[in-house]
Structure formats: structure tokens, C-alpha cells
Amino acid sequence: MDVASYLLRRYFFPSFVLQKTLYFVYAELLNEYGRPIFKAEFEAYDRGPVERLVYRDNKYTDKLADNYDFMPKVAALDDAQHIIDVINETAQKYGQYYQQHDAWNHEADNLTHRPGTPWSIAHAKGQNTLLSDDDILKYHALERL
């Protein structure tokens, strides 16, 4: 929620772009550190990985517009500036991509839907299946720009 709130307040992403960007931020940090830097559980929805709690709060409430004290929480980490830099670089890169491409209507533009991606593996098991961190670690390279 902290990272999603930060992304929404800083970049004003629409819901679909927010979910995609949040997923790519999570995947980039997971690949860099080999462990989750923040808690998220992405499910294989039809249009891609979705963090259900973020989706719910963004769709039905204004909670994400609130400040979740992201900066003080990150500041407590040893490499806070690097983490913030990765979040911002990833948000700019993938946020811009998804705002310029109609991945909602054109599956070919949806990076997470490439064959062998973590989403495609989870979705093959059934809609709303959780994406595993192991699959993200192994196959995230297939969905990068």
C-alpha cells in the first residue's frame, strides 16, 4: 500500500497503469535484492498481475490518495536512496510505456502477457492464481522493456 500510494500521489497513474507499474517495481526490486522489499501479492487477473488490496482501495475508496508514510519507512533502510531511485526509474519507464501503448485492448503490447512470464505461468493455472516470487525471479527478464 505504501509504494502504491507513493506511485499514485507522485505520478497520478490511472488504475491499470498503477497496477502494471507497481508490479514492475516489485519485480525489479525482487530481482535486485533476491527478496521482497515490500509486501505484495499479485494475482493473475485477465489483464495482468494485480495486487488485490491495492485494486480494492483504489477502486472503491480514496485510501491510496492518503499518505502512507512511505518516505519515513524507506528512510529507515540502509540503501533508501537507491530503493527510491529504482522505484522512480521503473515508474517512469513502465508508466510511460503503458500510458503510450494500449495494452488493455492489445495483448501484444502487454509486456506481462509474453509467453513464459510469471503472469502467463500463474494464469495458466487459473484466473486469480498468485504469481510466485520464484517465478518472478526466474522469468522477469522475459517481460522487461
Stockholm file with secondary structure:
# STOCKHOLM 1.0

chainA/1-145         MDVASYLLRRYFFPSFVLQKTLYFVYAELLNEYGRPIFKAEFEAYDRGPVERLVYRDNKYTDKLADNYDFMPKVAALDDAQHIIDVINETAQKYGQYYQQHDAWNHEADNLTHRPGTPWSIAHAKGQNTLLSDDDILKYHALERL
#=GR chainA/1-145 SS CHHHHHHHHHHCCCHHHHHHHHHHHHHHHHHHHSSCSSCCCEEEETTEEEEHHHHHHHHHCSGGGSCCCHHHHHHTSTTHHHHHHHHHHHHHHHHHHHHHSCTTTCGGGCGGGSTTSHHHHHHHHCTTCBCCHHHHHHHGGGGCC
#=GC SS_cons         CHHHHHHHHHHCCCHHHHHHHHHHHHHHHHHHHSSCSSCCCEEEETTEEEEHHHHHHHHHCSGGGSCCCHHHHHHTSTTHHHHHHHHHHHHHHHHHHHHHSCTTTCGGGCGGGSTTSHHHHHHHHCTTCBCCHHHHHHHGGGGCC
//
